[in-house]
Amino acid sequence: MPKVRAHVYISGRVQGVFFRDSTRHLARRYGVTGWVRNLPDGRVEALFEGEKDAVQRLIDWCYQGPPGARVDRVDVEWQEYTGAFADFMVR
């Protein structure tokens, strides 16, 4: 299975609803590495690396998010896999 990298921006009511913690939990379950953080403009930004199917499952989840979230938009930029991360963290 090829490994990929995806830079993701999630817009909507995505801060203050445990979006980052839920993302970290799922990323670790799926074996995806990288990070997730809140942005000052209210969006959540994430960088996912791992097997393509696992990264895609995590992106698919981002369209819904955790209970309490309201996702209006998900922007994904596919990039070349780097293997830069050993784990998944909240920044």
KENU-43909 format. One record per residue: residue in three letters; residue number from 0; y, z, x of N, C-alpha, C in turn. Coordinates in steps of 0.05 Angstrom, whole numbers, always signed. Last residue first. Layout:
<rs>
R type seq   n.c2   n.c3   n.c1  ca.c2  ca.c3  ca.c1   c.c2   c.c3   c.c1
R  Ala NUM      Y      Z      X      Y      Z      X      Y      Z      X
...
</rs>
This chain:
<rs>
R type seq   n.c2   n.c3   n.c1  ca.c2  ca.c3  ca.c1   c.c2   c.c3   c.c1
R  Arg  90   +402   +366    -18   +425   +369     +0   +448   +381    -15
R  Val  89   +335   +379    -22   +360   +379    -38   +382   +383    -17
R  Met  88   +283   +339     +8   +300   +362     +6   +324   +357    -13
R  Phe  87   +218   +325    +29   +239   +318    +10   +256   +342     +5
R  Asp  86   +198   +308    +97   +195   +323    +72   +216   +312    +52
R  Ala  85   +209   +278   +140   +183   +291   +140   +177   +304   +113
R  Phe  84   +241   +214   +147   +239   +241   +135   +211   +252   +136
R  Ala  83   +241   +162   +166   +260   +181   +178   +256   +210   +169
R  Gly  82   +216   +114   +154   +199   +137   +161   +216   +160   +173
R  Thr  81   +240    +67   +136   +245    +77   +163   +227    +99   +172
R  Tyr  80   +238     +8    +97   +226    +34   +102   +232    +42   +131
R  Glu  79   +296    -26    +76   +272    -26    +93   +263     +3    +99
R  Gln  78   +314    -18     +6   +320    -21    +34   +294    -21    +50
R  Trp  77   +342    -29    -58   +317    -28    -41   +325    -34    -13
R  Glu  76   +381     +8    -98   +383    -11    -76   +358     -8    -59
R  Val  75   +393    +20   -165   +374    +22   -143   +379     +0   -123
R  Asp  74   +423    +59   -214   +427    +37   -195   +409    +41   -172
R  Val  73   +421    +78   -279   +407    +82   -254   +411    +56   -237
R  Arg  72   +457   +109   -332   +453    +86   -314   +438    +95   -289
R  Asp  71   +455   +153   -365   +468   +129   -375   +462   +105   -358
R  Val  70   +416   +207   -383   +420   +186   -362   +431   +161   -375
R  Arg  69   +423   +270   -394   +428   +245   -409   +435   +224   -388
R  Ala  68   +383   +329   -391   +397   +307   -378   +402   +285   -398
R  Gly  67   +350   +363   -420   +379   +369   -418   +395   +347   -405
R  Pro  66   +293   +355   -380   +304   +363   -406   +334   +371   -402
R  Pro  65   +304   +307   -326   +293   +331   -337   +305   +336   -365
R  Gly  64   +300   +234   -331   +308   +259   -319   +296   +283   -333
R  Gln  63   +300   +179   -345   +300   +200   -366   +310   +226   -355
R  Tyr  62   +305   +150   -299   +317   +138   -323   +317   +158   -347
R  Cys  61   +273   +177   -263   +302   +181   -261   +316   +169   -286
R  Trp  60   +222   +156   -271   +228   +183   -282   +259   +187   -282
R  Asp  59   +227   +109   -240   +223   +108   -269   +230   +134   -283
R  Ile  58   +230   +132   -189   +253   +118   -200   +251   +116   -231
R  Leu  57   +178   +152   -186   +200   +170   -185   +226   +157   -196
R  Arg  56   +149   +104   -188   +144   +125   -208   +168   +144   -209
R  Gln  55   +167    +80   -141   +174    +68   -167   +170    +88   -189
R  Val  54   +144   +113   -103   +174   +111   -104   +182   +100   -131
R  Ala  53    +90   +103   -113   +101   +130   -116   +131   +129   -119
R  Asp  52    +86    +47   -101    +80    +57   -128    +92    +85   -133
R  Lys  51   +101    +46    -45   +117    +33    -66   +112    +44    -94
R  Glu  50   +103   +107     -8    +88    +84    -18   +102    +73    -43
R  Gly  49   +170   +123    +15   +141   +128    +11   +127   +103     +1
R  Glu  48   +233   +152     +3   +216   +136    +20   +187   +143    +15
R  Phe  47   +296   +155    -30   +267   +159    -32   +253   +141    -11
R  Leu  46   +354   +187    -39   +342   +168    -21   +312   +174    -21
R  Ala  45   +404   +195    -90   +379   +202    -78   +370   +180    -59
R  Glu  44   +457   +225   -126   +449   +205   -107   +423   +214    -94
R  Val  43   +487   +234   -188   +467   +244   -169   +459   +221   -152
R  Arg  42   +556   +239   -209   +531   +226   -206   +512   +242   -188
R  Gly  41   +605   +265   -206   +587   +272   -228   +560   +259   -227
R  Asp  40   +636   +256   -161   +643   +241   -186   +624   +246   -209
R  Pro  39   +613   +284   -119   +636   +295   -132   +644   +281   -158
R  Leu  38   +541   +285   -127   +565   +273   -117   +589   +284   -132
R  Asn  37   +483   +321   -107   +504   +316   -127   +527   +303   -113
R  Arg  36   +423   +293    -77   +447   +310    -77   +465   +302   -100
R  Val  35   +360   +288    -43   +376   +284    -68   +400   +302    -66
R  Trp  34   +316   +254     +4   +334   +275     -5   +347   +267    -31
R  Gly  33   +251   +244    +32   +279   +236    +30   +296   +260    +21
R  Thr  32   +184   +223     +9   +203   +238    +26   +231   +228    +22
R  Val  31   +131   +231    -36   +155   +216    -29   +173   +234    -12
R  Gly  30    +86   +252    -60    +85   +245    -32   +108   +229    -22
R  Tyr  29    +89   +269   -112    +81   +241   -108    +79   +233    -79
R  Arg  28   +105   +322   -105    +80   +316   -119    +70   +288   -113
R  Arg  27   +155   +313    -82   +134   +326    -66   +107   +321    -79
R  Ala  26   +181   +289   -126   +178   +275   -101   +156   +287    -84
R  Leu  25   +180   +331   -164   +164   +307   -168   +160   +291   -143
R  His  24   +215   +369   -138   +187   +376   -146   +170   +351   -150
R  Arg  23   +262   +339   -132   +248   +349   -108   +219   +355   -116
R  Thr  22   +275   +331   -186   +269   +308   -169   +254   +317   -145
R  Ser  21   +285   +384   -201   +263   +369   -214   +255   +345   -198
R  Asp  20   +330   +394   -170   +306   +409   -166   +281   +396   -178
R  Arg  19   +367   +355   -192   +359   +355   -163   +333   +370   -159
R  Phe  18   +370   +370   -246   +361   +343   -239   +351   +343   -210
R  Phe  17   +386   +416   -274   +363   +418   -256   +352   +390   -247
R  Val  16   +435   +407   -298   +411   +405   -315   +385   +406   -299
R  Gly  15   +479   +400   -267   +477   +425   -282   +454   +425   -301
R  Gln  14   +485   +330   -275   +490   +354   -259   +489   +378   -277
R  Val  13   +480   +290   -310   +458   +294   -292   +463   +317   -272
R  Arg  12   +499   +253   -356   +500   +282   -354   +476   +290   -337
R  Gly  11   +510   +196   -314   +507   +208   -341   +512   +238   -338
R  Ser  10   +474   +161   -262   +499   +168   -276   +493   +179   -304
R  Ile   9   +446   +158   -199   +440   +164   -227   +466   +174   -240
R  Tyr   8   +427   +116   -147   +450   +130   -159   +444   +133   -189
R  Val   7   +385   +109    -91   +388   +110   -120   +412   +126   -128
R  His   6   +350    +71    -46   +375    +87    -48   +383    +86    -78
R  Ala   5   +285    +69    -23   +303    +62    -46   +326    +82    -46
R  Arg   4   +235    +40    +17   +258    +59    +16   +276    +50     -7
R  Val   3   +163    +35    +24   +190    +25    +17   +210    +48    +18
R  Lys   2   +100    +12    +46   +119    +34    +43   +147    +22    +40
R  Pro   1    +43    -19    +14    +67    -20    +30    +86     +4    +25
R  Met   0    -24     +0    +17     +0     +0     +0    +25     +0    +18
</rs>
